[in-house]
Every structure is written in structure tokens, then in C-alpha cells.
Amino acid sequence: MRKTIIQLFIFLFISISVFPRQQEIDTITNRLINKYTTRSYDPISLDKYYTEMSIDGSWADIDYDAVTGGYQAGSHLNRLIDMTIAYKQPGSKYTRSKELLKKILSGVDFFFNKKPVSTNWWYMDIGAPQKYMVILILLKDKVDKDKLHHYASYLEDKTGNAGHKGKNRTWVSEITIYKGCIEDNFDLIETGFKSIASTIKIVDYNEIEGIKIDNSIHQHRPQLYSGGYGMSFMNDLAEYIYLAHSTVFAQLFTEDKMRIIRSTMLEGQQLFGYRKSFDFGTVGRNISRENGIKNIAPEILDLMMAIDPLSAPDYKNWQKHIDGAPYAKPGNKYFWKSDIMTHHGENYYLSAKVISTRTNGTEMLNGENLKGYYLPLGATNIMTTGNEYDNIFPVWDWTRIPGTTSVTTPSAASLSWYHFGSNKFAGGASNGKHGCIAFEHIYNGVQAKKAYFFINNAMLCLGSDISAYKTNNVVTSVNQCFATGDIYFSKDGFVQKLLSEKQDFDNISWVYHNNVGYIFPDGGRIVLEKKEQSGSWSLIRENGSNESLSHDIFSLWIDHSYRPQNDTYSYIVIPDKSLDEIEKITKSNGYKIIKNDSNIQAVKNEQTNTYACIFYKPETIYFNEDLEITVDKAAIILVEMAGADYQISVADPFYCEKEIKMTINRKLSGKRKNGNKSLNTIICFELPQGEYLGSTITKIIKL
């Protein structure tokens, strides 16, 4: 009797522990299957796959023996996925077709036995298993369990590889979850979800890849990848947290982790996008892929509203903005981990991306981004519609990326691997409303000091010390985007429409194109062009289409001529303005350039009472007879005055100092101030350290 009771207890214990686990497996499995059974496919292509499949389960037009950096056998798996979806979907002539199922299994057998290979590890560890797993999970209820496990042995749990971080880790984790569902293995599913949850953390200098403390995302060394890999990574997190809802796996995504996701989304990802586009400086080599700068999918924001309901209004506003509504929270931010500054207005987006020894600027891998050398060298995004650069890249002149100072020789734009920074001076200061960013350019035989000031609703760009070591033509590109509508310019007080393809000016007041005004306060040799440019994706990506593309392109640049020595430039970009407003704004935009030389680049904006200065070494700047500032070290400063309040923001462009002392000719009050007989005040700024090294410190000081 006692033995029977013990056996009954053991049976009940096993039932209680096993059955709920199987219920969790079934829940995740069904959700994954439902993800694909609504996916569309091309019925004409499907008929072709069906009829042209060989008796051994292969297709004659696929080279399964090719061993390259690509993966031809991926087409085999894509076709099997479409065939399996057609088999599973109701209402198709192939629904539950025994003949189709026989062909699908024949194709799976062929692939499993052949196991085609690639020299690129990604296809072997991720690309091929990701496709293969979809076929197996859709066939789970149609294949004998032993045979299904036999097929699933191709799928490996790679979550134990510590080298997989960020997006690479979510990819391999996804494969582990699918394998667990296919094999009814609860532990594997849990391992996959734990692996995904492990990526939701702030990574420091030692780990490099992943979410940074400033809400930017790095992948492939210390490289900004908030677009491309980073966007896909955040998509994965949203999808798999949603997949886990109401299951035991949901508890892995704690409130602390949700807080990190929320911050990365709303204070990172959102800031790099404008309407339907994403900043081209954040997408790495994805810039050489079609639709590589698309903003986040609205469906992902639907998922975020579901998993983060407290922030649902913010995600909804984001969604509305993608559809064309004004940007909900205009402002400025410097991402000190990634050397980029963004500046949003309600109906415009501006940014500047620089490089340093702390960051990897961009990359050329797998034959992609062949001409991206200048992408991190001060490139700017200027958008009011969001379509300015959408798929423009095959026809771009890559020696004239907006915002950059470059050699016009085509080979100068070639990129052979990672673009590592060699300049130490690079940084920015932001008070959340205004900001400035600068770096020392020492690339391709050209040196320059380049600064970008985002004050009020404009971007003022300064360049100094522009010198070339070789006899090359050097230019600073103001913009190069799709030409939309007429182009106007003002010369000697007369407004004219551009009628020729190209026009050079020794001095010009302003240019206007597509809601944006470009003002040249110091003149210079300006070149304005509107012409058809041609190219193809294959010119910037080895496996890209050879189809010739042509578009009318608006280009505006400053010509420094051949082998310039100590040249300078200045221009102001004023977006979201009508043609009628530009003449007035040219005369009263509030900007005044105070200094632009090898030691200091400084401006003030009288309309906002804002002053900004890039100190390349300890120096004194006289903004006017009432304001004089001295620093004891290289620094970037931003001062905004409101009545008796002085909001002073300071950053260290070398990311190495513990403090910066500033002397200002004002009698100020507050902590860390020392007055003297000359009515000056010495302010000691204790700089952020650790993961905040290089970020801005802001103090409010009173007269």
C-alpha cells in the first residue's frame, strides 16, 4: 500500500512538473508557427519550384558545391520555406498536399545530407540555420518525431560562444529557441531566452559591443551601429519579449532590463530617425544595401506599446512622426560614446558624425561599403522631408559626402576594411537644447579643424587650418541630395534661379533648395550644381545589382582648390524655411562668427543669448566687450544666458581630464567659484569619469 502511494506521488510530481513545461513549449511553438502561416509568397514562383525540383530534392540552377563568401544554397532553403508555408496555409491549391509535402521532405533530406558550406562563418552559424529552422517548425506535426530530431541535429546551440554579442547573440539565441520547440526541449528554449535577456545591459569599454550608457549601440568593435545591426537587435528584443509574454520565460525580462530597452529606444533609436529615414551615419555598411536607411518599422513600435505600456504615448507619437507628424520632442544630444550629435526640430533633422581614436568610424566587410572612407569624417544629415538620401547612394559622388572635407580623386573614397580613427581631439557639448561638436581632421593627406554648432534652428559649420600635403583638389561638401524643385541663389543682392547645370561663384550670399537655406557669411568659392548622376549598387557593394540608375542630384560645395594652405570656410544650414524667409534670415539669423583659426572656433547667437567655443588648447576668447572666457585646457564650452542665470556646459575633447578651470569676467555665485579683485570668477568643472568620460557637465550659475 505504501509503495503504491509513493508511486502515485512520484507520478503526480512528474505530471505537475512536466505538463506545464510542455504547455509552455506548445505556447511558444504555436506563436512561432503563426508568425509564418500568414506570410505571403509568390504562387507563380512556387509553381516553378514545384515543377523544377529534381527527384533528389535539389534544383539544377543552384550550385551547391560553390564555396565562397556568399551562400547559394540559401536559395534552396528560401524555396522550401515558401513551399512549406503554402502547404500550411488554408485556401491554397497546395494546402495539405501530400505531393508537396513529399517534395519538401525530399528537399530537406537533400540539404541535410549535402550540408553546403560557405567561407563566411555567418552563413554556417546563423544564416543557413535560421532558414532551415523555419521549415522544421512548420512541419513539426507532420514529421515522425525521430526523423524530426534527426533533421534538427543540424541546428546547434551556439549560445555558449562568448564571442557572440549584441545582434549576433540574439541571432544564435533565436536558433536555440526554435531547436528547443522542434525537439520539445524546455531547457533549450529557456537557454535561448536567457541568452537574449543577457544582452539587455549597459556594456563598458571591456565588452565593446552592445548598448552603451549614452543609449547608442555598438557592433563590430567600438563602432556606432544603432541602425543596421543595432536596429535589428532592438527589433529582436521587442519580438522575443512579446513572444515570451504570459509564459514562464517572461520573468527573465525584469523591470531593470525593460528600463534599459525603454531608454535605448526613446533616448537613442528615436533620436537617430526622422520620418521614414534613419541617419546614414549610424547604419555602417548597410548604407550600401537597398533601403538600408529605413526608420524602425511601425509594427515594432506596436510591440513596444504592448510590452512597455507605461511609455505607450511616446511610442505612439514616434509612430505618428514616421507617418509625417511633427517630431514630438525637439532637442539636441551628443552621444559621447559614438562621436555623433543629433539635433531635432519639429520638421527637420540635423546631425554631425566625427571620428576619434576611441571609435571605429565605419567598415567595409564582405564586399560592402566599398566607398565609405569619408562617412565618419564630419558627415552631416540635413533632412526636412526624410527622403533626401533614401537610396541615393549608388549615384552619390562619395568624395563629396555632406559635411566632409575631402580630396576629389575618386580613389580617395575607397575603403578597404575598418576605418580606425587616428585623431585624439574629438568631442561635443550639449545642454539638451543646443550643442556643438568638433574634431581634428588628419586624413588622406589633408588636415583641418572642423566644428559644427547647433543653436536654435540652424547648424553653423566652421573649418580652419585646411591644408593638403599633396597636390590634390580639396573641397568641403555642404550637401549632396536628391534634387527636388527649383534652386535659387542670391548674388550681389539679386535673387536668381539656377538655369545651368553647374555654376561657380567667387562669393555668394545664400542658396535655397527644397525647404533648406544655405548661407555663406564669409563668401568663398562656392560651386552649385544640379545634374543627372548615374551609378549602380554594384559600385558600392560587390554583390549589388549592375542595373544602371540615374537621378537628378543637388550638390553644393566649397572649393579649396589645389593644395590649399591654411584655408577656412563657414556656412549656415537653416532647414524648414520657405524661399521668402531666406533673404530675411540671411540678414538676421542671430549668428555671429567670433573666431575661426587654429586655436579657437567660436560663435554666438544673439537671438538666444548662446555662446559656444571650441578651444583646441588653453586660450582666451572675447565674445564681446562684456563676455570673456579663458580655459586652462583644451575644452568645448556652451554658454546660454537667461537674465541673471548662466547655464554653462563643458566637455573634454580628449576624454582624459579630471577637471577644467574656466575664468569668466563676471562676478558669479555658487559652488566651486572663486572671485578676485578684477571681478572675474574662476569656475572649476569636475569632469565626469568612468563610462561618462567625455560627456557634458552643465552648471547653472547666477550673477
Beta strands, then each sheet from edge to edge (+ up, - down):
strand 1: 210-211
strand 2: 217-218
strand 3: 273-274
strand 4: 277-278
strand 5: 331-335
strand 6: 340-345
strand 7: 348-353
strand 8: 360-363
strand 9: 379-383
strand 10: 405-407
strand 11: 418-420
strand 12: 426-430
strand 13: 435-443
strand 14: 446-455
strand 15: 458-468
strand 16: 473-482
strand 17: 487-491
strand 18: 494-497
strand 19: 502-505
strand 20: 510-513
strand 21: 516-519
strand 22: 526-535
strand 23: 549-562
strand 24: 567-575
strand 25: 591-596
strand 26: 600-605
strand 27: 610-615
strand 28: 619-624
strand 29: 627-631
strand 30: 635-642
strand 31: 645-651
strand 32: 659-664
strand 33: 673-675
strand 34: 681-686
strand 35: 697-702
sheet 1: 1+ 2-
sheet 2: 3+ 4-
sheet 3: 5+ 6- 7+ 9-
sheet 4: 8+ 11-
sheet 5: 10+ 16- 23+ 22- 19+
sheet 6: 12+ 13- 14+ 15- 24+ 21- 20+ 17- 18+
sheet 7: 25+ 26- 27+ 30- 31+ 35-
sheet 8: 28+ 29- 32+ 34- 33+
end
